[in-house]
Amino acid sequence: MSAITFTIDFTGTPDDEDKLAALYRVRKYNEKQLSLEPPGTTLPTTPPAQLKASYLQLFADTVQTAHLSYAKQAAEDLNNRFTPAQLQSIKNNLTKRLDAGEDPDAIVTDTVAA
């Protein structure tokens, strides 16, 4: 789970090529949404301010998806750094501490301080 979200913006005035790129991307997204059963929600392409907002939303969604993928990969990488026996030992030790009445927040704090 991630606690952050991304917001995207751009500076400058879009030229015709920029506008065409934005319109293309949003139209492709909308085509995909309309092909779903039932159809999904589409994004507005007019007026220009709405097209900009739609385009930026698609970028923000792409960055957020990438971030979540990286977080998942990092967690998997961490698991791959331990043998199955080591992971089981860690789980057993945590369970013992919890069963002994130790506060989960104290365990986390203890782990971070180590």
C-alpha positions as a Python dict, from the first residue, in 0.01 Angstrom:
ca = {
    (1, 'M'): (0, 0, 0),
    (2, 'S'): (123, 346, -82),
    (3, 'A'): (61, 659, 119),
    (4, 'I'): (144, 902, -160),
    (5, 'T'): (-28, 1018, -475),
    (6, 'F'): (119, 1206, -765),
    (7, 'T'): (0, 1527, -922),
    (8, 'I'): (123, 1626, -1264),
    (9, 'D'): (131, 1963, -1436),
    (10, 'F'): (316, 2130, -1718),
    (11, 'T'): (440, 2477, -1792),
    (12, 'G'): (430, 2667, -2116),
    (13, 'T'): (164, 2707, -2377),
    (14, 'P'): (79, 2392, -2572),
    (15, 'D'): (143, 2418, -2943),
    (16, 'D'): (-56, 2232, -3209),
    (17, 'E'): (161, 1921, -3174),
    (18, 'D'): (109, 1917, -2796),
    (19, 'K'): (-266, 1957, -2837),
    (20, 'L'): (-276, 1678, -3095),
    (21, 'A'): (-82, 1446, -2862),
    (22, 'A'): (-317, 1518, -2574),
    (23, 'L'): (-626, 1468, -2788),
    (24, 'Y'): (-486, 1143, -2929),
    (25, 'R'): (-409, 999, -2585),
    (26, 'V'): (-743, 1095, -2432),
    (27, 'R'): (-935, 964, -2735),
    (28, 'K'): (-750, 630, -2714),
    (29, 'Y'): (-837, 609, -2344),
    (30, 'N'): (-1201, 693, -2418),
    (31, 'E'): (-1218, 429, -2693),
    (32, 'K'): (-1095, 167, -2448),
    (33, 'Q'): (-1347, 280, -2185),
    (34, 'L'): (-1634, 264, -2434),
    (35, 'S'): (-1534, -89, -2540),
    (36, 'L'): (-1585, -221, -2187),
    (37, 'E'): (-1901, -402, -2085),
    (38, 'P'): (-2060, -204, -1933),
    (39, 'P'): (-1890, 102, -2082),
    (40, 'G'): (-1652, 284, -1852),
    (41, 'T'): (-1633, 653, -1776),
    (42, 'T'): (-1476, 868, -2044),
    (43, 'L'): (-1272, 1183, -2001),
    (44, 'P'): (-1369, 1517, -2156),
    (45, 'T'): (-1178, 1653, -2455),
    (46, 'T'): (-1342, 1995, -2471),
    (47, 'P'): (-1303, 2274, -2381),
    (48, 'P'): (-921, 2297, -2392),
    (49, 'A'): (-895, 2328, -2012),
    (50, 'Q'): (-1082, 1999, -1974),
    (51, 'L'): (-859, 1830, -2233),
    (52, 'K'): (-556, 1945, -2035),
    (53, 'A'): (-704, 1811, -1711),
    (54, 'S'): (-787, 1477, -1879),
    (55, 'Y'): (-438, 1444, -2026),
    (56, 'L'): (-273, 1528, -1695),
    (57, 'Q'): (-497, 1279, -1513),
    (58, 'L'): (-384, 1003, -1749),
    (59, 'F'): (-21, 1096, -1682),
    (60, 'A'): (-78, 1100, -1306),
    (61, 'D'): (-248, 758, -1326),
    (62, 'T'): (48, 621, -1523),
    (63, 'V'): (300, 753, -1271),
    (64, 'Q'): (92, 621, -978),
    (65, 'T'): (70, 277, -1140),
    (66, 'A'): (446, 275, -1195),
    (67, 'H'): (507, 376, -835),
    (68, 'L'): (284, 98, -701),
    (69, 'S'): (464, -148, -926),
    (70, 'Y'): (801, -33, -789),
    (71, 'A'): (673, -68, -433),
    (72, 'K'): (558, -423, -505),
    (73, 'Q'): (891, -508, -668),
    (74, 'A'): (1078, -366, -369),
    (75, 'A'): (874, -580, -129),
    (76, 'E'): (938, -888, -340),
    (77, 'D'): (1306, -803, -353),
    (78, 'L'): (1315, -781, 25),
    (79, 'N'): (1156, -1125, 54),
    (80, 'N'): (1414, -1262, -188),
    (81, 'R'): (1697, -1142, 37),
    (82, 'F'): (1600, -1393, 305),
    (83, 'T'): (1584, -1769, 284),
    (84, 'P'): (1248, -1928, 358),
    (85, 'A'): (1389, -2049, 691),
    (86, 'Q'): (1501, -1696, 782),
    (87, 'L'): (1160, -1553, 694),
    (88, 'Q'): (991, -1818, 907),
    (89, 'S'): (1226, -1737, 1195),
    (90, 'I'): (1142, -1367, 1167),
    (91, 'K'): (769, -1446, 1167),
    (92, 'N'): (809, -1679, 1464),
    (93, 'N'): (999, -1418, 1663),
    (94, 'L'): (740, -1150, 1584),
    (95, 'T'): (461, -1385, 1687),
    (96, 'K'): (637, -1460, 2017),
    (97, 'R'): (673, -1090, 2091),
    (98, 'L'): (308, -1022, 2008),
    (99, 'D'): (193, -1323, 2211),
    (100, 'A'): (397, -1190, 2504),
    (101, 'G'): (185, -875, 2491),
    (102, 'E'): (435, -645, 2322),
    (103, 'D'): (273, -355, 2140),
    (104, 'P'): (301, -382, 1758),
    (105, 'D'): (402, -15, 1736),
    (106, 'A'): (683, -79, 1984),
    (107, 'I'): (805, -370, 1771),
    (108, 'V'): (806, -152, 1460),
    (109, 'T'): (986, 127, 1646),
    (110, 'D'): (1238, -125, 1776),
    (111, 'T'): (1297, -254, 1425),
    (112, 'V'): (1340, 95, 1280),
    (113, 'A'): (1585, 193, 1555),
    (114, 'A'): (1802, -115, 1495),
}
